[in-house]
């Protein structure tokens, strides 16, 4: 499949997910963005249109860790769970951003679950 076709397909999947998934103040949307090198996670309140918390694989404590990208994704999930707990957030709605629930995206979800988030 051509790269342009893959991106177009992923964009359509992302829009389909976004129509169904809405974050609130009590249960924000946990949005995952995966680039070739890094992975980023945000907790978003769609009602207010604001980002509640964010974590990425570019944070100092995660960059200092040894491991592959999947292992760092798990650390990002644990980091966002820790930040959510500090804000009093127990449950989130997972938004995989059009990516397959596999590899780094799954590692982020597993790390967040280990950190105590419910979704």
N, C-alpha and C positions, 0 to 999 in steps of 0.2 A: 504494500500500500504506500502510495506517495506521501511525503511529509505533509504537504498541503492538505491532502485528504484526511490524514490522521488528525491534524489540528482542527479541521472543520468538524469532524465527527466528535472530537472531544468537546468542542465548544457547544455543539448541539446537545450533547449529554449533560453538560454543565448547566445549560439553560433549563433543561427538563427537570433536573434535580432542584434547581433554584426556585422553580415555580411551586414545588411542593414543600420545600424546607424553609421555615422562617424562624429566626431566633428572637427570643424575648429577653427581658431583664432577668427573669428567674431561670430560664433555660436558653442560653445563647447558642448560636450556631458556631460549631467548631470547624472552620474552613481550613483546608489543607492545600497549599500550593507547592508543587514539586518542580524544581528546575533540574537541569542536568547535574549540578554539583551540590546544591543546597536544598533544604526543605523548610518551609515556613508554615506556622500555624497561628490562626487568630481566633479569638472568641468575639463574636460579633452580635450586637443587639440590633436587629433589623428594624425594630419599632422606632428606636431613636437614631438609627443610622450611624452608630458609633462602634469603635473597637474597644472592647472591655480589657483584653489582655492579649499579648502576643509572645511567641517564642520562635526561635529559629536555630538552625544548626550553625549559625555564625556567632552565637553568644560565646563569651570567653571560656566559660566552664565546659562547654560542649566541644569547642575547638581543641581544648587542651587534652581531651580524651582520645585515646587510640581506638581505632576500629574502622570498619567499613561504613558506607553510607546508610545501610539498613540499621546497624547498631546505633548510629548517631540519630536516626529517626526515632528510635525507641527512647533515647535520652531526651529528645525534643518533646515527645509525648509526656514523659514524666515531668519535665519542666513546666509545661502548660498546665498539667494537673496540679502541681504545687502552687502555681500562681492563682489558679481558679479557687483552690481551697482557701488561700489567703483572703480572697474576695468574698468568700462564703457561697461559692457556686458549687453545687453537688452534682447536677445533671446538665448535659449538653446534648445538642443535636448534631450528629456527625455529617459533614459535607465533604465528600471526597474530591470535589472539584472536577468531576469528569474523568478522573483517573480510575484505573481498575483497583479494586480492593485487594491489593497484592503487593508484596515487597515492602518498599519504604512507607507507603500509605498505611498498610496493615500494621507495620511496626510502630508507627505513631499512635494508632488506635490502641494497640496492645499496651504501649507505655503509659498512655493516659488512663487506661483501665487499671493498670497496676498502681498508678498514683491515686486511685480512688474515685475517678470520674465515672458517672453512670450514663450510658447511652446505648 
